[in-house]
Structure formats: C-alpha cells, structure tokens
Amino acid sequence: MLPTTEQNFTSVYVCQMLSNFYRSVELFRFNDRTGEIYIFAGEELQVVISRDGKWRFIL
C-alpha cells in the first residue's frame, strides 16, 4: 500500500505549518497496515493523516 495523493499534499502542508511554528519533525511514518501517516513534532505534537487527506491532532 502506498500513500494517496491527498496524503502526499497534506503531509507537505502539515510539515510546512509545523516548520512555520518552529517545530521540528522528529518522526514521519507511513503505516502500510492502516494506511495512515503519523507525524511526531516537537516534544508533544502528534498528527495523523488519514487516507482521504484529512488530518487531526492526537491528544
């Protein structure tokens, strides 16, 4: 399984947004079992990007 086009564009957008707020991206991972992209930024920010390109913070 590969990331979708929507996920590709959204991941660049989210990483750019994090960079604008001076947050370093510590981990960027595509889970081929669930099809989700996981981004860990800074010390506490966690973002999940679903197959449809929608993203959300994990608390």
Biopython code that builds the backbone (N, CA, C, O; Angstrom):
import numpy as np
from Bio.PDB.StructureBuilder import StructureBuilder

atoms = [
    (1, "MET", "N", (0.851, -1.172, 0.000)),
    (1, "MET", "CA", (0.000, 0.000, 0.000)),
    (1, "MET", "C", (0.899, 1.238, 0.000)),
    (1, "MET", "O", (1.911, 1.277, 0.700)),
    (2, "LEU", "N", (0.532, 2.219, -0.769)),
    (2, "LEU", "CA", (1.262, 3.477, -0.859)),
    (2, "LEU", "C", (0.383, 4.633, -0.389)),
    (2, "LEU", "O", (-0.842, 4.520, -0.397)),
    (3, "PRO", "N", (1.002, 5.752, 0.024)),
    (3, "PRO", "CA", (0.199, 6.921, 0.400)),
    (3, "PRO", "C", (-0.596, 7.441, -0.799)),
    (3, "PRO", "O", (-0.166, 7.319, -1.946)),
    (4, "THR", "N", (-1.752, 8.018, -0.515)),
    (4, "THR", "CA", (-2.581, 8.589, -1.573)),
    (4, "THR", "C", (-2.051, 9.977, -1.948)),
    (4, "THR", "O", (-1.238, 10.562, -1.231)),
    (5, "THR", "N", (-2.521, 10.481, -3.069)),
    (5, "THR", "CA", (-2.147, 11.825, -3.498)),
    (5, "THR", "C", (-2.576, 12.863, -2.463)),
    (5, "THR", "O", (-1.842, 13.811, -2.183)),
    (6, "GLU", "N", (-3.763, 12.679, -1.901)),
    (6, "GLU", "CA", (-4.254, 13.602, -0.880)),
    (6, "GLU", "C", (-3.335, 13.593, 0.334)),
    (6, "GLU", "O", (-3.032, 14.649, 0.889)),
    (7, "GLN", "N", (-2.891, 12.417, 0.749)),
    (7, "GLN", "CA", (-1.978, 12.323, 1.882)),
    (7, "GLN", "C", (-0.641, 13.008, 1.576)),
    (7, "GLN", "O", (-0.066, 13.668, 2.442)),
    (8, "ASN", "N", (-0.161, 12.852, 0.366)),
    (8, "ASN", "CA", (1.102, 13.488, -0.007)),
    (8, "ASN", "C", (1.021, 14.999, 0.125)),
    (8, "ASN", "O", (1.887, 15.615, 0.746)),
    (9, "PHE", "N", (-0.009, 15.601, -0.452)),
    (9, "PHE", "CA", (-0.160, 17.053, -0.382)),
    (9, "PHE", "C", (-0.380, 17.520, 1.050)),
    (9, "PHE", "O", (0.187, 18.531, 1.466)),
    (10, "THR", "N", (-1.197, 16.795, 1.807)),
    (10, "THR", "CA", (-1.482, 17.182, 3.183)),
    (10, "THR", "C", (-0.251, 17.063, 4.062)),
    (10, "THR", "O", (-0.034, 17.907, 4.932)),
    (11, "SER", "N", (0.561, 16.034, 3.855)),
    (11, "SER", "CA", (1.757, 15.876, 4.679)),
    (11, "SER", "C", (2.742, 17.021, 4.451)),
    (11, "SER", "O", (3.379, 17.486, 5.396)),
    (12, "VAL", "N", (2.872, 17.474, 3.215)),
    (12, "VAL", "CA", (3.747, 18.627, 2.943)),
    (12, "VAL", "C", (3.170, 19.870, 3.618)),
    (12, "VAL", "O", (3.909, 20.649, 4.221)),
    (13, "TYR", "N", (1.871, 20.055, 3.519)),
    (13, "TYR", "CA", (1.213, 21.206, 4.147)),
    (13, "TYR", "C", (1.427, 21.199, 5.660)),
    (13, "TYR", "O", (1.794, 22.221, 6.241)),
    (14, "VAL", "N", (1.200, 20.054, 6.297)),
    (14, "VAL", "CA", (1.332, 19.958, 7.755)),
    (14, "VAL", "C", (2.781, 20.179, 8.181)),
    (14, "VAL", "O", (3.032, 20.895, 9.150)),
    (15, "CYS", "N", (3.732, 19.580, 7.480)),
    (15, "CYS", "CA", (5.145, 19.767, 7.821)),
    (15, "CYS", "C", (5.558, 21.225, 7.651)),
    (15, "CYS", "O", (6.321, 21.745, 8.465)),
    (16, "GLN", "N", (5.067, 21.893, 6.608)),
    (16, "GLN", "CA", (5.359, 23.309, 6.413)),
    (16, "GLN", "C", (4.755, 24.145, 7.531)),
    (16, "GLN", "O", (5.398, 25.067, 8.033)),
    (17, "MET", "N", (3.528, 23.831, 7.925)),
    (17, "MET", "CA", (2.870, 24.545, 9.004)),
    (17, "MET", "C", (3.652, 24.377, 10.309)),
    (17, "MET", "O", (3.853, 25.347, 11.040)),
    (18, "LEU", "N", (4.087, 23.166, 10.597)),
    (18, "LEU", "CA", (4.877, 22.920, 11.803)),
    (18, "LEU", "C", (6.187, 23.688, 11.763)),
    (18, "LEU", "O", (6.620, 24.241, 12.774)),
    (19, "SER", "N", (6.810, 23.722, 10.610)),
    (19, "SER", "CA", (8.065, 24.451, 10.440)),
    (19, "SER", "C", (7.868, 25.947, 10.656)),
    (19, "SER", "O", (8.722, 26.609, 11.246)),
    (20, "ASN", "N", (6.752, 26.478, 10.184)),
    (20, "ASN", "CA", (6.461, 27.902, 10.378)),
    (20, "ASN", "C", (6.347, 28.264, 11.862)),
    (20, "ASN", "O", (6.619, 29.400, 12.249)),
    (21, "PHE", "N", (5.946, 27.294, 12.690)),
    (21, "PHE", "CA", (5.836, 27.499, 14.138)),
    (21, "PHE", "C", (7.066, 26.995, 14.874)),
    (21, "PHE", "O", (7.030, 26.786, 16.087)),
    (22, "TYR", "N", (8.168, 26.797, 14.132)),
    (22, "TYR", "CA", (9.454, 26.382, 14.692)),
    (22, "TYR", "C", (9.374, 25.063, 15.460)),
    (22, "TYR", "O", (9.991, 24.906, 16.513)),
    (23, "ARG", "N", (8.611, 24.126, 14.920)),
    (23, "ARG", "CA", (8.530, 22.773, 15.481)),
    (23, "ARG", "C", (9.304, 21.834, 14.580)),
    (23, "ARG", "O", (9.063, 21.794, 13.374)),
    (24, "SER", "N", (10.214, 21.091, 15.140)),
    (24, "SER", "CA", (10.960, 20.132, 14.335)),
    (24, "SER", "C", (10.150, 18.849, 14.183)),
    (24, "SER", "O", (9.472, 18.416, 15.115)),
    (25, "VAL", "N", (10.225, 18.259, 13.019)),
    (25, "VAL", "CA", (9.551, 16.989, 12.772)),
    (25, "VAL", "C", (10.517, 15.886, 13.219)),
    (25, "VAL", "O", (11.568, 15.680, 12.612)),
    (26, "GLU", "N", (10.145, 15.193, 14.278)),
    (26, "GLU", "CA", (11.000, 14.173, 14.865)),
    (26, "GLU", "C", (10.792, 12.812, 14.196)),
    (26, "GLU", "O", (11.732, 12.033, 14.037)),
    (27, "LEU", "N", (9.553, 12.543, 13.812)),
    (27, "LEU", "CA", (9.228, 11.244, 13.213)),
    (27, "LEU", "C", (8.168, 11.432, 12.146)),
    (27, "LEU", "O", (7.167, 12.115, 12.365)),
    (28, "PHE", "N", (8.387, 10.827, 10.999)),
    (28, "PHE", "CA", (7.423, 10.844, 9.896)),
    (28, "PHE", "C", (7.304, 9.397, 9.430)),
    (28, "PHE", "O", (8.278, 8.825, 8.941)),
    (29, "ARG", "N", (6.118, 8.798, 9.576)),
    (29, "ARG", "CA", (5.985, 7.379, 9.275)),
    (29, "ARG", "C", (4.687, 7.082, 8.558)),
    (29, "ARG", "O", (3.628, 7.586, 8.931)),
    (30, "PHE", "N", (4.775, 6.257, 7.522)),
    (30, "PHE", "CA", (3.592, 5.749, 6.838)),
    (30, "PHE", "C", (3.363, 4.325, 7.317)),
    (30, "PHE", "O", (4.236, 3.468, 7.180)),
    (31, "ASN", "N", (2.190, 4.075, 7.876)),
    (31, "ASN", "CA", (1.841, 2.744, 8.360)),
    (31, "ASN", "C", (1.116, 2.010, 7.237)),
    (31, "ASN", "O", (-0.030, 2.330, 6.923)),
    (32, "ASP", "N", (1.776, 1.035, 6.636)),
    (32, "ASP", "CA", (1.161, 0.341, 5.496)),
    (32, "ASP", "C", (0.056, -0.618, 5.916)),
    (32, "ASP", "O", (-0.686, -1.116, 5.069)),
    (33, "ARG", "N", (-0.063, -0.880, 7.202)),
    (33, "ARG", "CA", (-1.158, -1.723, 7.683)),
    (33, "ARG", "C", (-2.464, -0.931, 7.774)),
    (33, "ARG", "O", (-3.521, -1.425, 7.382)),
    (34, "THR", "N", (-2.387, 0.308, 8.295)),
    (34, "THR", "CA", (-3.596, 1.132, 8.434)),
    (34, "THR", "C", (-3.756, 2.139, 7.303)),
    (34, "THR", "O", (-4.855, 2.648, 7.078)),
    (35, "GLY", "N", (-2.665, 2.433, 6.586)),
    (35, "GLY", "CA", (-2.716, 3.410, 5.502)),
    (35, "GLY", "C", (-2.670, 4.844, 5.985)),
    (35, "GLY", "O", (-3.013, 5.755, 5.231)),
    (36, "GLU", "N", (-2.250, 5.072, 7.237)),
    (36, "GLU", "CA", (-2.190, 6.415, 7.794)),
    (36, "GLU", "C", (-0.741, 6.896, 7.878)),
    (36, "GLU", "O", (0.195, 6.108, 8.009)),
    (37, "ILE", "N", (-0.596, 8.216, 7.796)),
    (37, "ILE", "CA", (0.700, 8.853, 8.009)),
    (37, "ILE", "C", (0.698, 9.416, 9.424)),
    (37, "ILE", "O", (-0.266, 10.047, 9.857)),
    (38, "TYR", "N", (1.795, 9.176, 10.135)),
    (38, "TYR", "CA", (1.944, 9.638, 11.507)),
    (38, "TYR", "C", (3.114, 10.608, 11.560)),
    (38, "TYR", "O", (4.202, 10.299, 11.075)),
    (39, "ILE", "N", (2.894, 11.789, 12.152)),
    (39, "ILE", "CA", (3.940, 12.788, 12.301)),
    (39, "ILE", "C", (4.052, 13.147, 13.781)),
    (39, "ILE", "O", (3.064, 13.509, 14.420)),
    (40, "PHE", "N", (5.259, 13.041, 14.312)),
    (40, "PHE", "CA", (5.544, 13.466, 15.684)),
    (40, "PHE", "C", (6.449, 14.677, 15.591)),
    (40, "PHE", "O", (7.530, 14.606, 15.007)),
    (41, "ALA", "N", (6.006, 15.806, 16.171)),
    (41, "ALA", "CA", (6.755, 17.059, 16.048)),
    (41, "ALA", "C", (6.996, 17.675, 17.416)),
    (41, "ALA", "O", (6.157, 17.593, 18.313)),
    (42, "GLY", "N", (8.161, 18.291, 17.553)),
    (42, "GLY", "CA", (8.498, 18.917, 18.828)),
    (42, "GLY", "C", (8.574, 17.876, 19.917)),
    (42, "GLY", "O", (9.092, 16.779, 19.710)),
    (43, "GLU", "N", (8.055, 18.224, 21.081)),
    (43, "GLU", "CA", (8.081, 17.283, 22.198)),
    (43, "GLU", "C", (6.723, 16.660, 22.486)),
    (43, "GLU", "O", (6.634, 15.672, 23.214)),
    (44, "GLU", "N", (5.656, 17.236, 21.912)),
    (44, "GLU", "CA", (4.342, 16.708, 22.273)),
    (44, "GLU", "C", (3.313, 16.672, 21.154)),
    (44, "GLU", "O", (2.247, 16.083, 21.337)),
    (45, "LEU", "N", (3.583, 17.271, 20.011)),
    (45, "LEU", "CA", (2.592, 17.311, 18.943)),
    (45, "LEU", "C", (2.589, 16.023, 18.134)),
    (45, "LEU", "O", (3.632, 15.546, 17.686)),
    (46, "GLN", "N", (1.401, 15.474, 17.959)),
    (46, "GLN", "CA", (1.236, 14.270, 17.164)),
    (46, "GLN", "C", (0.111, 14.503, 16.165)),
    (46, "GLN", "O", (-0.969, 14.971, 16.529)),
    (47, "VAL", "N", (0.372, 14.174, 14.906)),
    (47, "VAL", "CA", (-0.609, 14.388, 13.838)),
    (47, "VAL", "C", (-0.780, 13.083, 13.074)),
    (47, "VAL", "O", (0.192, 12.383, 12.789)),
    (48, "VAL", "N", (-2.027, 12.765, 12.748)),
    (48, "VAL", "CA", (-2.334, 11.604, 11.916)),
    (48, "VAL", "C", (-3.040, 12.104, 10.659)),
    (48, "VAL", "O", (-3.962, 12.916, 10.731)),
    (49, "ILE", "N", (-2.594, 11.606, 9.509)),
    (49, "ILE", "CA", (-3.221, 11.955, 8.227)),
    (49, "ILE", "C", (-3.858, 10.692, 7.668)),
    (49, "ILE", "O", (-3.169, 9.709, 7.395)),
    (50, "SER", "N", (-5.175, 10.723, 7.499)),
    (50, "SER", "CA", (-5.902, 9.551, 7.009)),
    (50, "SER", "C", (-5.810, 9.444, 5.488)),
    (50, "SER", "O", (-5.280, 10.339, 4.830)),
    (51, "ARG", "N", (-6.316, 8.369, 4.943)),
    (51, "ARG", "CA", (-6.226, 8.093, 3.506)),
    (51, "ARG", "C", (-6.902, 9.165, 2.655)),
    (51, "ARG", "O", (-6.500, 9.391, 1.513)),
    (52, "ASP", "N", (-7.924, 9.827, 3.198)),
    (52, "ASP", "CA", (-8.630, 10.857, 2.425)),
    (52, "ASP", "C", (-7.949, 12.225, 2.507)),
    (52, "ASP", "O", (-8.448, 13.200, 1.944)),
    (53, "GLY", "N", (-6.811, 12.302, 3.207)),
    (53, "GLY", "CA", (-6.060, 13.541, 3.300)),
    (53, "GLY", "C", (-6.445, 14.430, 4.470)),
    (53, "GLY", "O", (-5.852, 15.493, 4.656)),
    (54, "LYS", "N", (-7.426, 14.017, 5.262)),
    (54, "LYS", "CA", (-7.814, 14.806, 6.430)),
    (54, "LYS", "C", (-6.834, 14.514, 7.559)),
    (54, "LYS", "O", (-6.413, 13.374, 7.753)),
    (55, "TRP", "N", (-6.480, 15.554, 8.295)),
    (55, "TRP", "CA", (-5.522, 15.379, 9.373)),
    (55, "TRP", "C", (-6.133, 15.820, 10.690)),
    (55, "TRP", "O", (-7.076, 16.611, 10.737)),
    (56, "ARG", "N", (-5.556, 15.274, 11.769)),
    (56, "ARG", "CA", (-6.037, 15.605, 13.105)),
    (56, "ARG", "C", (-4.896, 15.467, 14.100)),
    (56, "ARG", "O", (-3.957, 14.697, 13.896)),
    (57, "PHE", "N", (-4.999, 16.226, 15.173)),
    (57, "PHE", "CA", (-4.048, 16.094, 16.265)),
    (57, "PHE", "C", (-4.461, 14.918, 17.142)),
    (57, "PHE", "O", (-5.649, 14.628, 17.290)),
    (58, "ILE", "N", (-3.483, 14.254, 17.716)),
    (58, "ILE", "CA", (-3.727, 13.209, 18.710)),
    (58, "ILE", "C", (-3.388, 13.817, 20.068)),
    (58, "ILE", "O", (-2.301, 14.364, 20.255)),
    (59, "LEU", "N", (-4.302, 13.722, 20.994)),
    (59, "LEU", "CA", (-4.078, 14.298, 22.330)),
    (59, "LEU", "C", (-3.570, 13.258, 23.289)),
    (59, "LEU", "O", (-3.326, 13.561, 24.456)),
]
sb = StructureBuilder()
sb.init_structure("model")
sb.init_model(0)
sb.init_chain("A")
sb.init_seg("    ")
for serial, (resi, resn, name, xyz) in enumerate(atoms, 1):
    if name == "N":
        sb.init_residue(resn, " ", resi, " ")
    sb.init_atom(name, np.array(xyz, "f"), 0.0, 1.0, " ", f" {name:<3s}", serial, name[0])
structure = sb.get_structure()
